[in-house]
Amino acid sequence: MLWYLHLCAVNGVVVMEYTDNPTGKLIENADGSGRFEEVVLHPQMVVSEKFMVEKAKELHYDANKMCFIANSVNFPVNHFPVITSLK
């Protein structure tokens, strides 16, 4: 989220609200061990102006490339943002 908010700021996207309800797919082995196979972020955001919505969507992909956590795990981290605007 921090990389995302940084990229929004430097690209002129004003984020008014940001919430997320991430989900993950866990594979559990017979011995009780396991691992994540995938994590999906479902950010719901509000930006200040309608013209910012498309750029805000694009920036999720850039943020994923920069994210320390996403780059440190051995499974995909996917984004399915829902973005609306105040005006």
C-alpha positions as CSV (number, residue, x, y, z in Angstrom):
1,M,0.0,0.0,0.0
2,L,2.8,2.4,0.7
3,W,4.3,2.1,-2.7
4,Y,0.9,2.5,-4.2
5,L,0.1,5.7,-2.2
6,H,3.6,7.1,-3.1
7,L,3.0,6.5,-6.8
8,C,-0.4,8.1,-6.6
9,A,1.1,11.2,-5.0
10,V,3.8,11.6,-7.6
11,N,1.3,11.1,-10.4
12,G,-1.2,13.6,-9.1
13,V,-3.8,11.1,-8.0
14,V,-5.5,12.3,-4.8
15,V,-6.6,9.3,-2.7
16,M,-9.4,10.1,-0.3
17,E,-10.2,6.6,1.0
18,Y,-8.5,3.3,0.8
19,T,-9.6,0.0,2.2
20,D,-8.7,-3.6,1.3
21,N,-10.0,-7.0,2.1
22,P,-7.2,-9.4,0.9
23,T,-7.8,-13.0,0.4
24,G,-5.4,-15.9,0.0
25,K,-5.4,-19.5,-1.2
26,L,-3.6,-21.8,1.2
27,I,-2.5,-25.3,0.3
28,E,-2.4,-27.5,3.3
29,N,-0.5,-30.8,3.3
30,A,-1.5,-34.0,5.0
31,D,1.1,-33.4,7.7
32,G,-0.4,-30.0,8.6
33,S,2.3,-27.9,6.9
34,G,1.3,-25.7,4.0
35,R,2.0,-22.6,1.9
36,F,0.1,-19.8,0.2
37,E,-0.4,-20.4,-3.5
38,E,-1.9,-16.9,-4.2
39,V,-2.9,-13.7,-2.5
40,V,-5.5,-11.3,-4.0
41,L,-5.8,-7.7,-3.0
42,H,-9.3,-6.2,-3.3
43,P,-8.7,-2.5,-2.7
44,Q,-11.7,-0.2,-2.7
45,M,-10.7,3.4,-3.2
46,V,-12.1,6.8,-3.6
47,V,-10.1,9.4,-5.5
48,S,-11.0,13.1,-5.6
49,E,-11.7,13.5,-9.3
50,K,-13.2,11.3,-12.0
51,F,-10.3,11.8,-14.4
52,M,-8.0,10.2,-11.9
53,V,-9.7,6.8,-11.9
54,E,-7.9,5.2,-14.8
55,K,-4.5,6.3,-13.6
56,A,-5.3,5.0,-10.2
57,K,-6.1,1.6,-11.6
58,E,-2.9,1.5,-13.7
59,L,-0.7,2.4,-10.7
60,H,-1.6,-0.9,-8.9
61,Y,0.5,-2.8,-11.4
62,D,3.4,-0.4,-11.0
63,A,3.2,-0.6,-7.2
64,N,3.2,-4.4,-7.4
65,K,6.5,-4.3,-9.3
66,M,8.0,-2.0,-6.6
67,C,6.6,-3.7,-3.5
68,F,9.1,-5.3,-1.1
69,I,6.6,-7.8,0.2
70,A,5.2,-8.8,-3.3
71,N,8.8,-9.3,-4.4
72,S,9.7,-11.4,-1.4
73,V,7.1,-14.1,-1.7
74,N,7.1,-17.1,-4.0
75,F,3.5,-16.8,-5.1
76,P,1.6,-14.2,-7.1
77,V,0.0,-11.2,-5.5
78,N,-2.9,-10.1,-7.7
79,H,-4.9,-6.8,-7.6
80,F,-8.6,-6.3,-8.4
81,P,-9.2,-2.7,-7.5
82,V,-12.5,-0.9,-7.4
83,I,-12.0,2.8,-7.8
84,T,-14.7,5.5,-7.6
85,S,-14.4,9.3,-7.5
86,L,-16.0,12.0,-5.4
87,K,-16.7,14.2,-8.5
